């Protein structure tokens, strides 16, 4: 029987200073890559939320 050593799971959160904020409504904000289209990101977010409902 071989013993395997478990590697710790390392989760690196994204650097929000390198991302731009898109305001969906007064309580929802999403972060997208710099240079990405904020209008397109907002439309995709809203389309997904409609599908979920």
Backbone as ProteinMPNN parsed JSONL, in Angstrom:
{"seq_chain_A": "XXXXXXXXXXXXXXXXXXXXXXXXXXXXXXXXXXXXXXXXXXXXXXXXXXXXX", "coords_chain_A": {"N_chain_A": [[0.851, -1.174, 0.0], [0.705, 2.087, -0.966], [1.662, 5.215, 0.285], [0.268, 8.331, -0.063], [0.969, 11.74, -0.214], [-1.029, 14.396, 0.691], [-1.545, 17.311, -1.126], [-1.759, 20.7, -0.189], [-4.615, 22.705, -0.927], [-4.404, 25.528, -2.782], [-5.814, 28.565, -3.121], [-5.839, 31.272, -5.122], [-6.88, 34.476, -5.009], [-8.254, 36.815, -7.373], [-6.544, 39.819, -8.415], [-8.014, 42.678, -7.632], [-7.353, 45.273, -8.192], [-6.434, 45.296, -10.721], [-8.597, 45.039, -12.276], [-11.724, 46.142, -13.714], [-14.656, 47.732, -12.448], [-18.095, 46.934, -12.823], [-21.201, 48.255, -12.506], [-24.149, 46.762, -11.74], [-26.703, 46.996, -10.445], [-27.967, 48.866, -7.611], [-27.008, 47.252, -5.566], [-25.405, 45.29, -6.654], [-22.33, 44.446, -8.027], [-19.938, 43.695, -10.507], [-16.732, 42.402, -11.451], [-14.559, 42.895, -14.138], [-12.118, 42.2, -16.709], [-9.599, 44.638, -17.428], [-10.144, 46.821, -20.107], [-12.094, 45.273, -21.266], [-15.46, 45.123, -22.574], [-17.74, 46.953, -20.809], [-20.534, 47.264, -21.114], [-21.319, 45.04, -22.594], [-20.608, 43.033, -20.761], [-22.383, 43.583, -18.673], [-24.839, 43.099, -19.955], [-24.568, 40.329, -20.527], [-24.474, 39.318, -17.912], [-27.038, 40.034, -16.954], [-28.603, 38.562, -18.735], [-27.995, 35.934, -18.0], [-29.026, 35.92, -15.401], [-31.74, 36.164, -15.875], [-32.279, 33.758, -17.155], [-31.883, 31.965, -15.059], [-34.087, 32.458, -13.437]], "CA_chain_A": [[0.0, 0.0, 0.0], [1.521, 3.293, -1.089], [1.157, 6.393, 1.009], [0.315, 9.543, -0.869], [0.903, 12.951, 0.592], [-2.003, 15.337, 0.145], [-1.067, 18.668, -1.33], [-2.773, 21.676, 0.222], [-5.281, 23.435, -2.0], [-4.074, 26.947, -2.686], [-6.696, 29.37, -3.95], [-5.333, 32.632, -5.244], [-7.96, 35.349, -5.448], [-7.791, 37.761, -8.392], [-6.145, 41.154, -7.969], [-9.096, 43.557, -8.065], [-6.815, 46.553, -8.664], [-6.173, 45.141, -12.155], [-9.876, 44.789, -12.927], [-12.635, 47.285, -13.64], [-15.941, 47.431, -11.819], [-19.306, 47.209, -13.591], [-22.328, 48.335, -11.572], [-25.369, 46.185, -12.309], [-27.725, 47.79, -9.78], [-27.442, 49.515, -6.407], [-26.371, 46.305, -4.644], [-24.653, 44.282, -7.384], [-21.181, 44.898, -8.809], [-19.092, 42.621, -11.003], [-15.411, 42.835, -11.862], [-14.151, 42.338, -15.418], [-10.755, 42.553, -17.091], [-9.413, 45.984, -17.976], [-10.248, 46.852, -21.564], [-13.269, 44.53, -21.721], [-16.624, 45.98, -22.779], [-18.623, 46.884, -19.639], [-21.939, 47.131, -21.526], [-21.483, 43.636, -22.966], [-20.549, 42.247, -19.524], [-23.645, 43.798, -17.946], [-25.893, 42.398, -20.695], [-24.391, 38.894, -20.311], [-24.864, 39.037, -16.524], [-28.495, 40.12, -16.859], [-29.178, 37.448, -19.503], [-27.867, 34.732, -17.173], [-29.931, 35.992, -14.246], [-33.097, 35.924, -16.386], [-32.391, 32.325, -17.425], [-31.985, 31.272, -13.774], [-35.393, 32.673, -12.824]], "C_chain_A": [[0.896, 1.236, 0.0], [0.852, 4.438, -0.342], [1.314, 7.608, 0.104], [0.164, 10.747, 0.049], [-0.063, 13.918, -0.067], [-1.372, 16.713, 0.02], [-2.148, 19.639, -0.867], [-3.338, 22.413, -0.983], [-5.024, 24.92, -1.788], [-4.979, 27.696, -3.655], [-6.185, 30.798, -3.955], [-6.459, 33.508, -5.791], [-7.417, 36.368, -6.452], [-7.473, 39.13, -7.789], [-7.169, 42.156, -8.505], [-8.595, 44.924, -8.525], [-6.535, 46.507, -10.16], [-7.448, 44.858, -12.931], [-10.746, 46.036, -12.813], [-13.987, 46.832, -13.138], [-17.075, 47.794, -12.775], [-20.465, 47.158, -12.607], [-23.579, 47.826, -12.285], [-26.591, 46.918, -11.753], [-27.134, 48.308, -8.48], [-26.772, 48.557, -5.428], [-25.535, 45.233, -5.342], [-23.555, 44.935, -8.214], [-20.433, 43.67, -9.269], [-17.767, 43.222, -11.44], [-15.046, 42.123, -13.15], [-12.734, 42.802, -15.722], [-10.716, 43.977, -17.645], [-9.479, 45.894, -19.504], [-11.429, 46.069, -22.11], [-14.458, 45.487, -21.79], [-17.582, 45.872, -21.589], [-20.096, 46.705, -20.0], [-22.237, 45.673, -21.883], [-21.484, 42.747, -21.718], [-21.845, 42.38, -18.739], [-24.787, 43.053, -18.628], [-25.796, 40.887, -20.508], [-24.811, 38.501, -18.906], [-26.384, 39.029, -16.393], [-29.168, 38.976, -17.61], [-29.089, 36.151, -18.703], [-28.823, 34.752, -15.994], [-31.382, 35.762, -14.668], [-33.305, 34.43, -16.628], [-32.568, 31.541, -16.13], [-33.363, 31.376, -13.167], [-36.496, 31.981, -13.531]], "O_chain_A": [[1.745, 1.396, 0.877], [-0.37, 4.587, -0.352], [2.396, 7.861, -0.425], [-0.661, 10.76, 0.963], [0.071, 14.225, -1.252], [-0.744, 17.21, 0.954], [-3.331, 19.418, -1.128], [-2.62, 22.706, -1.94], [-5.379, 25.489, -0.756], [-4.915, 27.484, -4.866], [-6.111, 31.449, -2.913], [-6.929, 33.298, -6.909], [-6.246, 36.741, -6.383], [-8.06, 39.536, -6.786], [-7.185, 42.448, -9.701], [-9.333, 45.66, -9.181], [-6.412, 47.55, -10.802], [-7.398, 44.483, -14.102], [-10.539, 46.876, -11.937], [-14.409, 45.699, -13.37], [-17.028, 48.823, -13.449], [-20.686, 46.14, -11.951], [-24.009, 48.384, -13.295], [-27.421, 47.408, -12.519], [-25.927, 48.202, -8.265], [-26.039, 49.002, -4.545], [-25.004, 44.347, -4.673], [-23.808, 45.85, -8.997], [-20.3, 42.704, -8.518], [-17.688, 44.408, -11.76], [-15.198, 40.907, -13.261], [-12.215, 43.7, -15.059], [-11.678, 44.45, -18.25], [-8.919, 44.976, -20.102], [-11.745, 46.181, -23.295], [-14.46, 46.534, -21.143], [-18.177, 44.815, -21.376], [-20.832, 46.054, -19.259], [-23.284, 45.139, -21.516], [-22.277, 41.81, -21.629], [-22.35, 41.395, -18.2], [-25.616, 42.442, -17.954], [-26.819, 40.221, -20.348], [-25.441, 37.459, -18.72], [-26.952, 38.119, -15.79], [-30.199, 38.471, -17.165], [-30.022, 35.348, -18.73], [-29.374, 33.715, -15.623], [-32.17, 35.219, -13.894], [-34.377, 33.895, -16.342], [-33.313, 30.562, -16.095], [-33.782, 30.471, -12.445], [-37.651, 32.079, -13.119]]}, "name": "protein", "num_of_chains": 1, "seq": "XXXXXXXXXXXXXXXXXXXXXXXXXXXXXXXXXXXXXXXXXXXXXXXXXXXXX"}
